[in-house]
Amino acid sequence: MEALKDKRYTEVPVPDNLDEYLNEAQLRTLRKVEDFGWQLAFIRRPLFQEILPVVVSDDGVKHGVLEEDGSINMHHKLLIRE
């Protein structure tokens, strides 16, 4: 359990090299939603699983998962801590 805690505190929530984590469709969508105040909140990077880029609304209330095809899944089952 300690190793998991350490990982959370050593990795930045949003890395500088987004093109290594997001595909073209995801990057395009991210740029579009940024025009409406949304931003990339974090990228979950679980071991041996697909990454989950999570965007958040400008008021911090709504969260969505940026899917592989560039769509935003607002009906995700992620538990978002405050």
C-alpha positions as CSV (number, residue, x, y, z in Angstrom):
1,M,0.0,0.0,0.0
2,E,2.9,2.4,0.8
3,A,4.2,2.1,-2.8
4,L,0.8,3.2,-4.2
5,K,0.8,6.2,-1.9
6,D,4.3,7.2,-3.0
7,K,3.4,6.9,-6.7
8,R,0.5,9.4,-6.3
9,Y,2.8,12.0,-4.8
10,T,5.7,11.5,-7.2
11,E,3.8,11.8,-10.5
12,V,2.4,15.1,-11.6
13,P,-1.4,15.0,-12.3
14,V,-0.9,16.5,-15.8
15,P,2.4,15.7,-17.4
16,D,4.1,18.2,-19.8
17,N,4.3,15.6,-22.6
18,L,0.6,15.1,-23.3
19,D,1.3,13.7,-26.8
20,E,2.8,10.7,-25.1
21,Y,-0.4,10.0,-23.3
22,L,-3.2,11.3,-25.5
23,N,-3.9,10.4,-29.1
24,E,-4.8,13.0,-31.8
25,A,-8.6,12.7,-31.3
26,Q,-8.2,13.2,-27.5
27,L,-5.8,16.2,-28.0
28,R,-8.3,17.8,-30.5
29,T,-11.2,17.4,-28.1
30,L,-9.1,18.7,-25.2
31,R,-8.2,21.9,-27.2
32,K,-11.9,22.4,-28.1
33,V,-13.2,22.0,-24.6
34,E,-10.5,24.4,-23.2
35,D,-12.2,27.1,-25.2
36,F,-15.3,26.6,-22.9
37,G,-13.2,26.7,-19.7
38,W,-12.8,23.0,-19.3
39,Q,-9.3,21.7,-18.5
40,L,-7.4,18.4,-18.1
41,A,-7.6,17.7,-14.4
42,F,-5.4,14.6,-14.3
43,I,-4.4,11.5,-16.1
44,R,-4.9,8.3,-14.1
45,R,-2.1,5.9,-15.0
46,P,-2.9,2.5,-13.3
47,L,-0.4,-0.2,-13.8
48,F,-1.2,-2.7,-16.6
49,Q,-4.4,-0.8,-17.5
50,E,-5.4,1.9,-20.0
51,I,-4.8,5.4,-18.9
52,L,-7.8,7.6,-18.1
53,P,-7.5,11.3,-18.9
54,V,-10.1,13.2,-16.8
55,V,-11.3,16.7,-17.7
56,V,-13.1,19.1,-15.3
57,S,-15.5,22.0,-15.9
58,D,-14.4,25.5,-15.1
59,D,-16.5,25.5,-11.9
60,G,-14.9,22.2,-10.8
61,V,-18.3,20.5,-10.5
62,K,-18.4,18.3,-13.6
63,H,-15.8,15.7,-14.6
64,G,-15.6,13.6,-17.7
65,V,-13.3,10.9,-19.1
66,L,-11.7,11.7,-22.4
67,E,-12.2,8.5,-24.4
68,E,-10.0,7.0,-27.1
69,D,-12.2,8.3,-29.9
70,G,-12.1,11.9,-28.5
71,S,-15.6,11.8,-27.0
72,I,-16.1,12.8,-23.4
73,N,-17.8,10.3,-21.1
74,M,-19.9,12.1,-18.5
75,H,-21.4,8.9,-17.2
76,H,-18.2,7.4,-15.9
77,K,-18.0,5.5,-12.6
78,L,-14.8,7.2,-11.3
79,L,-14.7,8.2,-7.7
80,I,-13.4,11.8,-7.7
81,R,-12.0,13.0,-4.4
82,E,-12.5,16.6,-3.4
